[in-house]
Amino acid sequence: MTTKAMRYLQCDPMNTPSRFRVLTPAVVYCCLASSIFAVGLPNEPRGTHDEPHAAQPSPGKKLYPRDDSASVPSFAAYKRRLLGAAERGEMAVLRDAMAARIRIGFELEMTPEEAVKHLGLKDGTPWTELRDALKLGAVREPAYGEDTFIAPYVAAAGNSLELEDLVITGRNVNVRAAAAADAKPIDVVSYDVVSRGPKWPGPEPWEQIVTPSGKVGFVHSSFVRSVDGERFRFRRIDGEWKLASFLVGE
């Protein structure tokens, strides 16, 4: 039997010799349908017809975490002590870690005692802004002198980013269709530089962004930073590391 005849027999529901049978449209349809369901639809992976499709990561510009603390052991020790005090809300340690005149914003200079009062810091309550900035990493700032660090690392990228840019500080962060933890993920971002959405910032604690692939969605604000956001600058003054300024904005 020829190969052609064998193919006909496999498609013949009556299992009669194909050389005596004329293939009707119904039989042809049967053959085609069987072939399609056997191999899957064109350009579609097998086994995914009824499965939800996960969002895929966006391509684009990245800004990866960085921490230069280890390059200066004395600063690394200072940072560990300061981070612990910020987490535990130890005001005595925090005041001692500040410069004699600390800059708050771009216009105010005050003593550590005045700064603690101005910022509303309380003993036993974490200083979350400082804690989170230090955890993200501190970067050396040669432009301000060899004895200068800034945290978080995003703040050191000001010259390479636009003020409107936002930086995702986490890996595989879901971008959701709505500002809710149970909303459908529409994209995934990892250390991406993204744009502000048309309704930025969005309802707290969410921020609306535009991903590198052009999708508009919401990310939890704990994973979003801007170059002109909260930032802390540290300087070595008379041989000791001190918190010299706490800035927000341009």
N, C-alpha and C positions, 0 to 999 in steps of 0.2 A: 504493500500500500504506500502511496506517495505521502510525503510530508503534508502537502496541501490537503489530501483526503483525511489524514489523521486530525488536522485542525478542525475540519468540518465536523467530524464525528464527536469531538470534544464539546462542540457547541450545540449538537443536535439533541434536543430534549427527548426525542423518541428513540434515540440510539439505533437508528437504521442506517444502512450503508449510504454515505453521502453522495456516492456517484450516481445513485438513482433518485436523489431528492433535489428539488429546486429550493434554494433558501428564500423563504418568504421574509417580508419586512419584520414580522414578529420575531423570527428566529435571529435575524441580524441584530435586532434590538437586544435580544437576550445575550448574544455574544458580547456586544459592546458594553452592556451594563455589567456583565460578569468581569470583564477585563478591568473596567474602571474601579470597581469596588475591591478588586484583588490587589491593585497597585497603588490606590489612593488617587486623589484629585491632582491634576498637574500643579507643580510649584507649591504644594502644601505638604508639610511633613506628615508622615503616617502617624496615626494614633492621637492627633491633636484636634480632630474635628469637633469634639464635644468638650474640650478642656479649655479653661480660661487662659488667655495669653498674658504672661507676666510682662511688665514694662521692661524695656531694654535701656541700658545706660546711654546717656547722651555723650556725643563727642564734643570737644571744645577745649578752651583754655583752662588750665589747671593751676591751682596755687596750693602746693602740698605743705603740711605742717612742718615747722622748723623750730628748733630750740638750740640756741648757742650757749646755754648756761654752762655746760661741761667744759667749755673752752677757757673759762675763768673760774677756778675752784672756789675762790672767795665769794664770787657772786652766786654760784650754785648753792653754797651753804646758806647765804642770805636768803635766796629764793625759797629754799626748803622751810626755813624758819618763818618767813613771811606767809607762805602758803598755809602752814599749820595755824598761824594766828588768824588769818582771814577765815579759815574754815571753822574755827572755834569761837571767833568773835572776841579775841583777847585784845582789848583796847590798849592796855598798857604796852604790849609788845608792838602793836601797830603804830602807836604814837612815837615810840622809840625808833621805829624803822623809817620815819618820815624826816625830811630835811627840816632845818630850823624854820625856813620859810618855804612852804609848799605851795605850788601854783595849782589852783582849782579853776579850770576853765582858762580863758585867755586874758582875763582882766583881774582876777582875784589872787592875792598872795596872803597867806595867813599862817599862823603857828599851828603845830599839830593839834593842840587842844581846840583851836577854833575850827580847824578842818573837820575834826570828828563831829563837832556840834553842827557845823554847816551841812554836812552830808547825812546827818541823822543816824549816825552809827551808834549802836548800843552794845554794851558789854554782854557777851554770851550769844549775840546774834551774828551769824556769818556775814562778812562783807562779800556778797556774792559776785559783784562786778570784778573785784580784785582777784578773788579765788578763780573765777572762770578764765580770766585773762592769763593768769599764771599757768593754769593747767594746759592752755592751748600752746604755750611756748613763748619764751622771750628771745629776742634777736638783738645782736649787737648793732649799734648805729655809728659807724665810723664818721659819718658826716657831722655828728654832734660830739665827736671825740671818742677815743678808744675806750674810755671809762664810762660808756653809756649803753644802756639796754632799753628796749621798748617791748611791751607786751599788750595785746597778743601779737603773734607773728604777722597777722594780716596787716597791722598798722605799719609795718616796715615796707609794705609793697606799694605805698602811695604813688611813687613815681611811675610804676608800671601799669597802674589801673586807673580807670576813670572814677571820679567821685560817685557817679551813679551806679557803679558796679557793686555787686554783692558777691561774697565768697561763701561757698558751702564748706563747713569745717569738719564734715564727717564723711564716712565712706558708705556707699550704697544707701543713701538717704532717699526715702520715697517722696516723690512729688505727687500730691493727691489732687483729685478733681475738685474737691471742696475742702473747706477749713474744718476738717473733722478727722479724728484718728481712724475712723472706720470707713472713710471715703475711699473710692477706688484709686489705686496707684496708676498714674498715667505716664510716669517717667521715673528714672533713677539717676541721681547725681552723686558724684564722688569728688570732693575737693574742686568742684567746678567754679569758674567765674560766670555768674549769671546776671541777667538784667532784672530790673524792678518791673513788676507787673503793672498793668494799667490802673489797678485799684490798690496799689501798694500803699501802706504795708499790709493791710488786711486785718481781720478781727484777731485780737490777741488770744492765744499766744502763737498765731500763725502769720506768715509773711507770704504775699503773692509774688511769684517770680516768673520769669520767662527762661526756660531752659535753653541750652545751646542748640537743641533740635527744634526750638520754636514753640514748644508747648507751654501754655499758661496754667499754672497750678499753685498749690500751697505747700509750704514746708514749715515744720515747726521752727520757731524763732531761735531755739537753742542751737540750731545748726547753721545759723546765718550770721555773718559779720560784714561790716562795711569798713572801708579804709578810714573813714572819718568818724567811726563809732568810738565807744569808750576805749581809752588806751592809757597806759601808765608808763611813765619814763623814769628810769632809775639811773642815778649817777654816783660815782665814787667821790665823796667829799671829805677832804682831810683824812683819806685812807679808809673811810668806812662807806659802805653802800647805803644809799638812802633813796626813798621814794621822793622824787623831785617834783612830779606833776601828775595830775589826773585831768585828762582833756576829753572833751566830746565836741564833735563838729569840726568845721574847717579851720 
